[in-house]
Amino acid sequence: MNYRIEWMPGIKDIAAADWDRLLTDDHPFVRYAFLLALENSGSLRPALGWTPQHLTLWDGPRLLAAAPCYLKSNSHGEFVFDWHWAEAYQRAGGRYYPKLLCAVPYSPISGPRLLVAADQRQHGLREQLLQALATHCDALGLSAAQVNFPNHLDSQWLSQQTPDWLARSDWQFHWHNRDYPDFAAFLAALNARKRKNIRHERQHLVTAGWTFECLSGSDLDDQANADIHRFYARTFIDKGNTPALTAAFFGQLARSMPEAIRVVFARLGGERRAMAWFLQGAGTLYGRYWGSDLDAPGLHFECCYYQGIEYCIAQGLQRFEPGAQGEHKLARGFLPVRTHSFHYLRDPPFRRAVAEWLEQEAQHLDDYGEVLSRHPPFRQALR
């Protein structure tokens, strides 16, 4: 069938009901409200390297498929690091930016990327979306198109599209719920050294007078949202980075997706001194942002990991994804999991060079995974 392809300059140009009808599970990062909050709040703008250009596929007035897409003038906020590709291509006389990115901004979270209505899955629409990405890249003379952090279903399909689309992978660390009745049961599953270290970290904070509260989006008032942004921004500034998300982003999401938001505030002497900000959906807790205006040993681990694990156990959530990188998470009960990205490079010689490099990187990542497997955090009987 001849469907109509349109590239939309903003998510607001698509009806919320049309977009959300394409979602097959409760994945918060591709919900209309989340993408709209990014755009409306000023968190996405060309000055930061983001220009929305969403791919949509229509049958008359009906939206059949879509993909969240952006023209990128840099690689900030992607968590799939291709700076060295850009440098090499530009040294060879090419122009790497802008490129076309299918992803969720600032979110190294695997999820659906090629969105297809449930009653249309057998109609080859994913193939048409992927072909549209490559065709658009060619038509605009862009160096590349890429799909970052697709879920298992999209990754399986994309992996069959070689050699046009090059596959790349990396490691994250996720926590899995083994039907623990409480946090003590989780600790009991760890080996003795890991268990002792976690108990020590937590007790040190209790002895120092720290207390913690977990709130949903509906519990957050204007002051709470302002505190969230203040802590978030301080973390980025302290590390020499730009805090792209605005205060308006946190406030808008608290109003439009309150049921998906969880925030842990850490208090000392009754005052908020730190926070960790999470989203929840599809049986999973996703850790995203943290910040503190006071350095305290173990505070980051408590806010970002242990409080999240306790919440997952209490709510019966099956998985906790705390974010990108960080092999220190292994010692705290998080296990290595593969993540993926797929890359269409328009220039054939450049594509061949990157393909050869990816083969070497893949071997390195396999070796790294083998090293990680030798240091499991759980007792021998539970590995």
C-alpha positions as CSV (number, residue, x, y, z in Angstrom):
1,M,0.0,0.0,0.0
2,N,1.1,3.6,-0.6
3,Y,1.3,5.3,2.7
4,R,2.1,9.0,3.2
5,I,5.3,9.9,5.0
6,E,5.5,13.2,6.8
7,W,8.3,14.7,8.8
8,M,6.9,16.8,11.7
9,P,8.8,19.8,13.2
10,G,7.4,19.2,16.6
11,I,5.5,16.5,18.6
12,K,2.7,19.1,19.1
13,D,1.9,18.8,15.4
14,I,0.6,15.3,16.1
15,A,-2.5,14.5,18.2
16,A,-1.6,12.9,21.5
17,A,-4.2,10.2,21.1
18,D,-2.8,9.3,17.7
19,W,0.8,9.0,19.0
20,D,0.0,7.1,22.2
21,R,-2.2,4.6,20.3
22,L,1.1,3.4,18.7
23,L,2.5,2.4,22.1
24,T,2.1,-1.3,23.0
25,D,3.3,-1.0,26.6
26,D,3.5,1.6,29.4
27,H,7.0,2.9,28.5
28,P,7.2,6.4,29.8
29,F,10.0,7.8,27.7
30,V,8.1,7.5,24.4
31,R,4.8,8.7,25.7
32,Y,3.5,11.9,24.1
33,A,3.5,13.8,27.4
34,F,7.2,13.1,27.9
35,L,8.3,14.2,24.5
36,L,6.0,17.2,24.6
37,A,7.5,18.3,27.9
38,L,11.0,18.2,26.5
39,E,10.0,20.4,23.6
40,N,7.6,22.8,25.3
41,S,9.9,23.5,28.3
42,G,12.9,24.7,26.2
43,S,15.0,21.6,27.1
44,L,15.3,20.8,23.4
45,R,16.5,23.6,21.1
46,P,18.9,24.0,18.2
47,A,21.4,25.8,20.4
48,L,21.8,22.6,22.3
49,G,22.0,20.5,19.2
50,W,18.4,19.3,19.0
51,T,15.9,20.0,16.2
52,P,12.8,17.8,16.4
53,Q,11.9,16.2,13.1
54,H,9.6,13.3,13.9
55,L,8.9,10.6,11.3
56,T,5.2,9.7,10.8
57,L,3.5,7.3,8.4
58,W,-0.2,7.9,7.5
59,D,-3.0,6.1,5.8
60,G,-5.3,9.1,5.0
61,P,-6.0,10.7,8.4
62,R,-4.9,7.7,10.4
63,L,-1.4,7.6,11.9
64,L,-0.1,4.0,11.4
65,A,3.5,4.3,12.5
66,A,6.0,6.8,13.8
67,A,9.5,7.3,15.2
68,P,10.8,10.1,17.5
69,C,13.6,11.8,15.5
70,Y,15.9,14.8,15.7
71,L,18.4,16.5,13.6
72,K,21.6,16.6,15.7
73,S,24.3,19.2,15.3
74,N,26.4,17.4,18.0
75,S,26.4,14.2,19.9
76,H,25.5,15.6,23.3
77,G,22.7,13.8,25.3
78,E,22.8,10.6,23.2
79,F,24.9,8.2,25.4
80,V,26.1,6.4,22.3
81,F,29.5,8.0,21.9
82,D,30.5,8.7,18.3
83,W,32.7,11.7,18.8
84,H,35.8,9.9,17.3
85,W,33.7,8.9,14.2
86,A,32.9,12.6,13.7
87,E,36.5,13.7,14.2
88,A,37.8,11.0,11.7
89,Y,35.2,11.9,9.1
90,Q,35.9,15.6,9.4
91,R,39.6,15.1,9.2
92,A,39.0,13.2,5.9
93,G,37.2,16.2,4.5
94,G,33.6,15.2,5.3
95,R,30.9,16.9,7.4
96,Y,29.6,14.6,10.1
97,Y,27.0,17.0,11.5
98,P,24.1,17.4,11.3
99,K,23.0,13.8,11.4
100,L,19.5,12.2,11.8
101,L,18.9,10.5,15.2
102,C,16.0,8.3,16.2
103,A,16.0,8.2,20.0
104,V,14.7,9.8,23.2
105,P,16.7,12.8,24.2
106,Y,18.9,12.6,27.3
107,S,17.6,9.1,28.0
108,P,20.0,6.0,27.7
109,I,16.9,3.8,28.3
110,S,16.1,0.9,25.9
111,G,12.6,1.1,24.6
112,P,10.4,1.1,21.5
113,R,11.8,3.3,18.7
114,L,9.9,2.2,15.6
115,L,6.3,2.7,16.8
116,V,3.7,0.7,14.9
117,A,0.0,0.3,15.8
118,A,-0.8,-3.1,17.2
119,D,-3.2,-3.9,14.5
120,Q,-0.7,-3.0,11.8
121,R,2.4,-4.9,12.8
122,Q,2.3,-7.4,10.0
123,H,2.1,-4.8,7.3
124,G,5.8,-4.1,6.9
125,L,5.6,-0.7,8.5
126,R,8.8,-1.0,10.5
127,E,10.6,-1.7,7.2
128,Q,9.0,1.5,5.7
129,L,10.1,3.6,8.7
130,L,13.6,2.4,8.5
131,Q,13.7,3.0,4.7
132,A,12.3,6.5,5.3
133,L,15.2,7.2,7.8
134,A,17.8,6.2,5.2
135,T,16.0,8.0,2.3
136,H,15.7,11.2,4.4
137,C,19.4,11.0,5.3
138,D,20.3,10.7,1.6
139,A,17.9,13.4,0.5
140,L,19.3,15.9,3.0
141,G,22.9,15.0,2.3
142,L,23.4,14.0,5.9
143,S,26.4,11.8,6.9
144,A,24.4,9.4,9.1
145,A,21.2,8.2,10.6
146,Q,21.1,6.2,13.8
147,V,18.7,4.4,16.1
148,N,19.7,4.5,19.8
149,F,18.6,2.1,22.5
150,P,15.9,0.2,20.7
151,N,14.2,-2.5,22.7
152,H,14.6,-6.2,22.2
153,L,11.9,-6.4,19.5
154,D,13.2,-3.5,17.4
155,S,16.8,-4.7,17.9
156,Q,16.0,-8.1,16.6
157,W,14.5,-6.6,13.5
158,L,17.2,-4.0,13.0
159,S,20.0,-6.6,13.3
160,Q,18.6,-8.2,10.1
161,Q,19.1,-5.0,8.1
162,T,22.9,-5.3,7.7
163,P,25.0,-4.3,5.9
164,D,23.1,-1.0,5.4
165,W,22.7,-0.6,9.2
166,L,25.7,-1.3,11.3
167,A,25.1,-2.8,14.8
168,R,26.8,-1.6,17.9
169,S,26.4,-2.6,21.5
170,D,27.4,-1.5,25.0
171,W,26.9,-2.6,28.6
172,Q,24.6,-1.3,31.3
173,F,23.8,-2.6,34.8
174,H,20.3,-3.5,35.7
175,W,18.7,-4.9,38.9
176,H,16.3,-7.8,38.7
177,N,13.7,-8.7,41.3
178,R,13.9,-12.4,42.3
179,D,10.7,-12.0,44.2
180,Y,12.5,-10.7,47.3
181,P,10.0,-10.2,50.2
182,D,12.1,-7.3,51.5
183,F,15.5,-5.5,51.3
184,A,17.0,-7.9,53.9
185,A,16.2,-10.8,51.6
186,F,18.0,-9.1,48.7
187,L,21.0,-8.5,50.9
188,A,21.0,-12.1,52.0
189,A,21.4,-13.1,48.4
190,L,24.6,-11.2,48.0
191,N,28.0,-12.5,48.9
192,A,29.2,-11.6,52.4
193,R,31.6,-8.8,51.4
194,K,29.0,-7.0,49.2
195,R,26.4,-7.4,51.9
196,K,28.6,-5.9,54.6
197,N,29.6,-2.9,52.5
198,I,26.0,-2.0,51.7
199,R,24.9,-2.3,55.4
200,H,27.9,-0.1,56.4
201,E,27.0,2.6,53.8
202,R,23.4,2.7,54.8
203,Q,24.0,2.7,58.6
204,H,26.6,5.5,58.2
205,L,23.9,7.8,56.8
206,V,21.3,6.8,59.5
207,T,23.8,7.5,62.2
208,A,24.6,10.9,60.6
209,G,20.9,11.8,60.8
210,W,19.8,11.4,57.2
211,T,16.2,10.6,56.4
212,F,14.5,9.8,53.1
213,E,11.1,10.2,51.6
214,C,9.7,8.8,48.3
215,L,7.0,11.0,46.6
216,S,5.0,10.6,43.4
217,G,4.4,13.3,40.9
218,S,1.1,14.3,42.5
219,D,2.9,14.9,45.8
220,L,5.2,17.5,44.3
221,D,4.4,21.2,44.7
222,D,6.1,24.1,43.0
223,Q,8.8,24.3,45.6
224,A,9.6,20.5,45.4
225,N,9.9,20.8,41.6
226,A,12.2,23.8,42.0
227,D,14.3,21.8,44.4
228,I,14.5,19.0,42.0
229,H,15.8,21.2,39.2
230,R,18.2,23.0,41.6
231,F,19.8,19.7,42.6
232,Y,19.9,18.4,39.0
233,A,21.5,21.5,37.7
234,R,24.1,21.6,40.4
235,T,25.3,18.1,39.5
236,F,25.7,19.0,35.9
237,I,27.4,22.3,36.6
238,D,29.8,20.7,39.1
239,K,30.9,18.3,36.4
240,G,31.4,21.1,33.9
241,N,28.3,20.1,31.8
242,T,25.3,22.1,30.7
243,P,22.1,21.3,32.6
244,A,19.8,21.1,29.5
245,L,16.6,20.2,31.3
246,T,14.8,23.3,32.5
247,A,12.7,23.8,35.7
248,A,9.6,24.0,33.5
249,F,10.3,20.4,32.2
250,F,10.1,18.9,35.7
251,G,7.0,21.0,36.6
252,Q,5.2,20.1,33.4
253,L,5.9,16.3,33.8
254,A,4.7,16.4,37.4
255,R,1.4,17.7,36.0
256,S,1.0,15.6,32.9
257,M,2.5,12.3,34.1
258,P,2.2,12.3,37.9
259,E,1.6,8.6,38.1
260,A,4.9,7.8,36.4
261,I,7.2,10.0,38.6
262,R,8.9,9.0,41.7
263,V,11.3,11.3,43.6
264,V,13.4,10.4,46.6
265,F,14.4,13.4,48.8
266,A,17.2,13.1,51.3
267,R,16.9,15.4,54.3
268,L,19.4,16.4,57.0
269,G,18.2,18.4,59.9
270,G,14.8,18.6,58.2
271,E,16.1,20.3,55.1
272,R,16.2,18.8,51.6
273,R,19.8,18.3,50.7
274,A,19.7,15.8,47.8
275,M,17.3,14.1,45.5
276,A,17.0,11.2,43.0
277,W,14.4,11.4,40.2
278,F,12.8,8.3,38.6
279,L,10.2,7.3,36.1
280,Q,8.1,4.1,36.4
281,G,6.4,2.1,33.7
282,A,5.9,-1.5,32.4
283,G,7.0,-3.1,35.6
284,T,10.3,-1.2,35.6
285,L,11.8,1.7,37.6
286,Y,14.1,3.9,35.6
287,G,16.6,6.1,37.4
288,R,17.5,9.3,35.6
289,Y,18.7,12.3,37.6
290,W,20.3,13.0,40.9
291,G,21.8,15.9,42.7
292,S,23.0,17.1,46.1
293,D,24.2,20.4,47.7
294,L,26.2,18.5,50.3
295,D,28.8,15.8,49.9
296,A,28.2,12.8,52.1
297,P,29.7,9.3,51.8
298,G,27.2,6.8,50.4
299,L,24.5,9.4,49.8
300,H,24.5,8.9,46.0
301,F,24.2,5.1,46.4
302,E,21.4,5.4,48.9
303,C,19.3,7.8,46.9
304,C,19.9,6.4,43.4
305,Y,20.2,2.6,44.1
306,Y,19.1,1.4,47.5
307,Q,16.0,3.5,47.8
308,G,15.1,2.4,44.2
309,I,15.6,-1.3,45.1
310,E,13.4,-1.0,48.2
311,Y,10.7,0.7,46.1
312,C,10.8,-2.1,43.5
313,I,10.5,-4.8,46.1
314,A,7.6,-3.0,47.8
315,Q,5.8,-2.5,44.6
316,G,6.6,-5.8,43.0
317,L,8.4,-4.2,40.0
318,Q,10.6,-6.7,38.2
319,R,13.4,-4.5,37.0
320,F,15.4,-1.4,37.9
321,E,17.4,0.4,35.3
322,P,19.5,3.1,37.0
323,G,21.1,4.6,33.9
324,A,24.2,4.4,31.8
325,Q,27.7,3.2,32.6
326,G,29.0,2.5,36.1
327,E,30.5,-0.9,36.9
328,H,30.4,0.1,40.5
329,K,26.8,-0.9,40.3
330,L,27.9,-4.6,40.0
331,A,28.9,-4.5,43.7
332,R,25.4,-3.4,44.6
333,G,23.5,-6.2,42.9
334,F,23.1,-4.8,39.4
335,L,24.0,-7.2,36.6
336,P,25.4,-6.4,33.1
337,V,22.9,-6.2,30.3
338,R,23.6,-5.5,26.6
339,T,22.2,-2.3,25.0
340,H,22.2,-1.6,21.3
341,S,22.3,1.1,18.6
342,F,22.2,0.9,14.8
343,H,23.9,3.2,12.3
344,Y,23.3,4.0,8.7
345,L,26.4,5.8,7.2
346,R,25.8,7.3,3.8
347,D,29.4,7.3,2.6
348,P,30.5,3.8,1.6
349,P,34.2,4.1,2.4
350,F,33.3,5.7,5.7
351,R,30.8,2.8,6.4
352,R,33.5,0.2,5.6
353,A,36.0,1.9,7.9
354,V,33.5,2.1,10.8
355,A,32.4,-1.5,10.2
356,E,36.0,-2.7,10.7
357,W,36.4,-0.6,13.8
358,L,33.1,-2.0,15.2
359,E,34.4,-5.5,14.9
360,Q,37.3,-4.6,17.1
361,E,35.1,-2.8,19.6
362,A,32.7,-5.8,19.7
363,Q,35.6,-8.1,20.7
364,H,36.7,-5.6,23.4
365,L,33.1,-5.5,24.8
366,D,32.9,-9.3,24.7
367,D,36.2,-9.5,26.7
368,Y,34.9,-6.9,29.1
369,G,31.7,-8.9,29.6
370,E,33.8,-12.0,30.4
371,V,35.7,-10.0,33.0
372,L,32.4,-8.9,34.6
373,S,31.1,-12.4,34.7
374,R,34.0,-13.4,36.9
375,H,32.9,-11.0,39.7
376,P,29.2,-11.7,40.4
377,P,27.8,-10.0,43.5
378,F,25.6,-12.9,44.5
379,R,26.4,-15.9,46.5
380,Q,27.7,-18.9,44.6
381,A,24.5,-20.9,44.9
382,L,22.5,-18.0,43.3
383,R,24.8,-17.0,40.4
